[in-house]
Structures are given as C-alpha cells and as structure tokens.
C-alpha cells in the first residue's frame, strides 16, 4: 500500500503539471481568440519553449519571426528545425547571457514593423533571464543584488520591486519600447493573485500594488535609483497592451483534485496560499495531516521563502519545507507529503522538490546525517538525497509556483 500511495501522489502531481502545460494553454488561447495580423513572437521564461510551440501550433506561418529566452537546459523541448532564435540564460541567478538576451530583445523589437502584432508569452523566471541595465549598474552588481534577494527571505513582490528599480525594461518599461505596436501578452502566472505586474517583474504592465520597501544593504540602496522612472498607469504605451493569464495555480489544483478523486481519495483543496517561512509551513502542513482521518488527500499551493544560512548547502524551498514536515512526521509511517516546484526546479539544483513520510528522518539518519542540523544549515537536499526522497521531473513546460500534496492512509 505504501508504494502505491507514493506512486499515486506522483501521478497526481504529474496530472496537475499537464493541465497547465504551456504548449496546450497557448494553443487553446489563440484558437479561442484568433490572431489574423502578421505576428512577431517573443517568449520569455522557464516555460518559454513550450509556450512558443503552442503559438507555432496555432499560427504556423502567420508568425513572421520569433525570439525565445529561457533557462539554461530548458530548451530541451526544442523541436527539430525550430524556426526562431533561442537564448538560454542564468536562473535563479542571472548571468552574462541574461544581458545578451536583453540586447537581443531590444534589437528584435526594433525590427518589428509598427503595424504588426507582437505576441508576448511570459512565464516565471523572466526576471533573471533577460535584462538591460541602466548606466552605472554592472553585471557583477546585478548578480550580487540577486544573491542578496534570494538569501533575504523576502517575498516575490518585494524582490521584484527591487528588480524593477534596477532595470531599463521591467516595471512596464518594455511597453514603452514596444509602443505603438499592438501587443497580446499571454502569461502563465507564478505569483499570488495572478498579478501581471509581478510576473517577470512586469515587463509590459504598470505596477498595481504598493509594496512596503524592504530594508536594503547599503550597496543595494546605492543602485536602486539608477533606472529612469517607470511609466505611469495611464501612460499611452499601455493602451495597446492586451494581457491575459492563461494558466495558474488554481487550475493545477483542480486538475489534481479530479485525478485524486478518480483514484478513490476524499479530497480537500485548501484555498489559503502557503507562504512565509518554508520550515514553518512544513511543520504546519504536517500537523494538519497528523490530525486528519485516513484516506483524505490534501492539496495546497503557494510560494514560501527561505532565509539562507551563511554557508548554505543543497536544496530549495520545497525541499526545506519537506524536511521540516518530515521532522514533524517522525514515527508516523502512514503519512506522506509531496512538495515540489511546478517548473521542475527547486533552488539552484536539478531537483523539483521532495516526497517525504514518517520514515524519512530514520532513513537519512541511518547514513549519519542529522535532519535538524541539515535544516538549520539550509542543506535539506543533502539529507533528502540520503533518505531517497527527492523528486526530479526535468523541465515541465509550465510554472505555477509550488504544490503540496499530503495524505494520511490507513495501513502501511
């Protein structure tokens, strides 16, 4: 029974990913609202390749030219004889190719006739993958800023507020470059509330939410005033932007629910967004499962944060959450929790997340590791590799934040 439940959780997660796959969602969106103008395609993000292929399915030769910018190794879905330029850049930390991508993006836009349509396909990861920096900000400065943000424990809204202040294309500034061309933007949302001003740091959308300024270190305070002001909400450049979210976390959770019910589980879908400290979240979710009746499957989603230790080890927020849950679940072998990134990545490594249970800590400590020590050292991935509880999916063609699937079953 244990092995079957474990496989069921993996299958449910896989079905959720399939339901929000970029290729299908873009193809369907265009077929439901056809495009007849000559079109220039720009796809940016970790799901960019899948989304671009969906556009190709729907529009074929109506696409005059295209540019795809994605994460290193995320062009694996590249079709043979794929017709457009593809650039792979760094994520979660940007690299020199992120600036190459920024130059290529602006050159591509400059070549587009004013009477042609721009189809902009956005997914999570765009903030790091493409940039044009203002005068006085160098690549090393930008990388250092992102390193600090990733280690700070700040949420995505606060992080992207800083990223917009260091950019010549984010915070709606790309809309200024695109104007007066008409733009249809289709986005896979990787943010709470599907706020398009936050997806990709709002390349073509004005800011819609005020975020309390975070306390920044002096080096970063000195950089954030370098970019020119972002365009205001009523600026003319936004009049020709038609932006829509075509897939989100809620879609994935509902698909997971349908599959779980088909497997015979009673299902509770939690609407509350899982956020805040990843370890605290893991403890909370594990406690819910320990107090649940057998046979009930729980679905959560969200995006937590991790404040990195001085010398962090291996892992990401889903692994951190998973190990914290495993510590709470010790001695309860009939309980398990899957926590993973829907984009197929969790932190800087190749793992998507983890699937832990009440025996995880025991398995990992058998080889001499201490679960609590690894958690405190932000080295959860090393422990979960030893316990055999890591999940690896590879690029998924989507990105709707993180999912957590929990189950307490009746027999081991």
N, C-alpha and C positions, 0 to 999 in steps of 0.2 A: 504493500500500500504506500509506503514512504516514497519509493521510486516513482510510482505512478502519479502521486500528488505533485512531486517535484517536476516531472515532465509536463503535467497539466499547467502549472504556473508558467513554465517557459513557453508553452503553446499559446496560452492566453496573452502573454506579453507580445509574442510574435504576431498574433492576430491584431492586436492594438496598433502595432507599427504598420502593418499592411494597410490598415484602414485610413491612415493619414500619409501614405506614400506620396511623395511629391509628383511623380510622373502621372499617376492616376488623377490626383486632385487638380493639377494644372490642365490636363487634357479635358477633364469634365467641365471645369470652369469656363474654358474657352468655347467648348461646344454649346454650353448653355447660354453664352453671350458672345456670339461670333464676332471675329475681327475680320474686316474686309480691306483695311488700309495696308499699304506696304509697311512691313514691321521690322524694326531692329530690336533684337533681343539682348537683354542684359540679365544674367543670373548670378547672384552673389549669395554665398552661404554654404553651410555644410550639406544642404540638400540641393545645391545648385544644379548638379549634373542631372539628377532625376527630374527636377522641375523643367530643365531645358529640354529633356527628351519628351516630356509631356507636351510642351509647346510645339516641338517638331512633329509629334503625332497629329496634333490638331491643325497645324498651319502649313507644314511642309514648305513648299517653295514660296509661300507668301512671306516667309522670313527672308529679308534681304541679306542680313548679316547678323552675327551674334558674338557675344563675349561672355565667357563663363569663368567665374572666380570662385574657387573652392579650397578646402583644406587639403594639405599635403596627404596623399594617398586616398583622397575622397573622390577622385575621378575614376575609381575602379569600375563604375557603371558606364564608362565611356564606350559608346557603340563604335563598331568598326566604321572607319571613314566618317567619323563625326565631323560635321562641316565647319565648326566655328573654333575660334581661338580659345584655349583653355589655359588658365594660370592657376597654379597651386601655391598657396601661401601659408604662413605660420598661424597656428591656433593651438592652445589659447593665447600663447604669446606671439605677437606679430614678428615678422622678420623683414629682410630687405625685399623679398618678393611681394610683401604687402604694399610697399611703396611703388614697386614696379607695376603692380595691379592698379594702383591709384592713377599712375601716369597713363596706363593703357586705357583705363576707364574714361578719363577726360579726353584723350585723343579720339576714342571711339565715339563719344558723344559729339565732338566737334565735326565728325564726318557725316552725321545723320542729317538729311535734308529736313528743313523746318516743317514740311507738310507730311512727313512720315510719322507713324506711331512708334512709340517706344514701349515695349513690353518688358517691365522690370519685375523680375522674380526674386523675392527675398526670403531668406531663412536664417536661423540663428547662426552666429559665427561671423557675420559680416563686419562687426565692429573691429575685429582683429585682422581680417583677411584683406581689407582694402583701405588705403588712406592716402591723402595728400596733406602733408604737414605745413603749418604756417611758418613763416620766416622766424628763425630763432629757436625752432624745435628740431632736433636731430633724431635719427633713428634710435640711437642709444638712449636719449631722453624718453622717447615714446615707449620703448621696451621697459625701461626702469619704472615708468609710470604704471604700466600694465602689471608688472610684477608686484608692485605695491598694492594695486587694486585687488588682484587675485588673492593676496595674502591677508587682506584687511578685514574680511568678514562682512563687507558692505554688500547690500543687495544690488540687483542689476540696475535698478533705477538710479541709485547714487553713483554706481560705476559709470554708467553711460552718460550721466550729467558731466562727469569729468572728461570722458572721451569726446563729447561734443565740443567741449571748450578747447580741445587740442586739435581741431580738425578744420579743414577747408571744404569738406564735402558732407559732413554729418550735421545733425540739427536742422535739416531742411535745406542745407546749402547746395546739395546736388540738384534740387529742384530749380534753383537759380541758374545753374549751368544748363539744364535741360530746356528751360523756357526759351521760346514759346511753343516747343513741341508738345503734343499731347502724349500723356503717359498713362498706361494702365499698369498698376502695381498689384501683383498677386503675392500674398505673403503667407507663409506658414508661421504661426505665432509661437514664439518660445518665451513669452512673457505673461505675467499675471494680468488678467483683464484684457488681453489681446490689444494692448496699447501700441499702435503702429509708430508712435513717436519714440518708442524704445527698441523695437525690433531693428537690429542693425544700426542702433543709435540714430534712427530717424532720418534716413538719407533724403527722403522727399516729403516728409511730413513735419509740420510745425510742432513744437512742444505742446503737450496738452495737460501736463501735470507738473506742479511745482514740487520739487524735492528739497528737503532741508539739506543745506550744504554740509557735507562731511568735513570733519577737521582733517586737513591735509598736511603732510610734511612740508617743510619749507621749500624743498626743491620743486615740489609739485605746485605749490602756491605760486611760485615764480613763473611757471609755464602756462597756467590756465588762462591768462589774459592775452595770449599771443594771437589767437584767432580773431578775425573780424566778427562783429555781431551776427547772429543768425537772423534770417528773415522773420518778420513778424507774422502772426497768424493770418492777417488779412492781406499779405503780400500777393501781388499779381502772379508770381511764379507757382502758386498753389492752385490757381483757378483751373489749370489743365491737368491736374493730377486726379486720377480715379483709382483709389486704393481700396483693396478688399483683403480680408483674412479668409483663406480657403481651407484651412485645417488648423485645429487647435487641440489642446489637452482634453477638453470635454469630449471631442469626437473619439479620441483614442480610448477614453474611459468607457464610453458607451459601447464601443466595439468589444472591449474586454468583457463587459458585463454580459453581452449576448452570448459570447463563446463560453464563458464560465457557467451560465445557466444551462447551456446545451450540454455541458459536462456533468450536470446534476447538482451543482452547488447553489445554495442560497447566497445571494449577493447583496452586499451593502456598498453603495457608491457614496463616498464621503465628498461632499461639496467643498468643505473647508480646504483652503490652499495650504499645503505643507511648506512652511518657510521657517526662517530663523536658523539657529544653530543646528547643524546636521546631527550631532550626537544627542542633543536634547530631543530632536524629532524622532530619532531611532528608539530611544527609551520610551517615548510616549506611544508610538505605534505598537511596540512590543507589548506594552501594558494593556492596550486595547485588546490585542489578540489573546492574552492570558486570561482575560475576563469574558471571553466570548464562548458561546456554545460551539460544539464540534460541528463541522460541516458548513460553516459560514465563511464565505470568502469576502475579503475587504479590498476595496480599490481606493487608492489615494493618488494624488498628483501634486506637483509643485516644484519648487526650487529652493533648496536650503543653502546655507553658507557655511564655510569653514574658515576659521582663523588659523593660519598655518603656524606651526612651531618654528623655532629659529632655524632648525635644520630638518625640514620636512622630508619624509620618506616617500613611499609609493602610495598612490591612491587618489581618490576624488571624493566628492561629496556623497555620492550614493554608497561607495564602499565605507566611508566614515559612518554614515547612517546605519548601514548594515551591521557593522561590527558593534556599534553601540547597542543595537537591538539584540544581537547575539549574546552579549553580556547579560542583558536582562532576561533572556530566554533560557539561560543555562539550566540544565536538568529537566527541560520540558521538550522531549524529542518529537512530540506530535504537533509542533507549531513551527511554521516557516514563514519567512518574509523575503520577497524579491524586491530589490530597489535598484533601478538602473536608469541611465540616460537614454532617452528615445532616439538620440542621434548616433548611438553606438559608441560614445566616448564618455569617460568619467574622469576628469582631470587630464593630465598630460600624457597618460599611458594609453594602451590599446584596449583596456578593459571597459566594458559598458557599465558594470556595477557588480552586484552580488546577490546570491540567493542563500540565505543563512537559515539555521534552525537551532533547536535546543542543544545539539551536539557539536555545533561549530567550535565553541571555545575549547571543548575537550579535544577535538581533533587537532586544532592548531597548537595547543599546549603540549601535545604528545611529542612534537619535534622541538620543544624547548623555548617556544615563544610565549610571551605573556600578553593576553588580549588587552588589558587595561593600559599597559605600557605602550603598546603599539598605537592604541587610540590616542593617548596623550601626546605621542610623538608625531601625530598625523602620518602614520605609517600603516594604515589599515590594510592596504593592498598586499603588503608582505605577509601579514597574518592570514588573510583570506586566501592567498595563494597556497599557503601551507595547509590550510583546512580544506582546500578543494572547493571553495565556494564562490570563485569569481565567475562572472558571465562575460563572454566575448561574442559580439554579434557582427563586428565589422561595420562599415558604413551602412546606414539603414535607409537612406533616401528621404529622411524626414528629421524633424527636430521640434518636439512639442514639450520640452522640459523633461522632468523626471517622473517616472511612475513607480508606485509601490503597491505590491500585491501580497496580501497576507492571508494565511489560512491556519486554522486550528482543526485538526482532523481527529477522528475517533480512535484510530488504532495505529500503532507504529508499524 
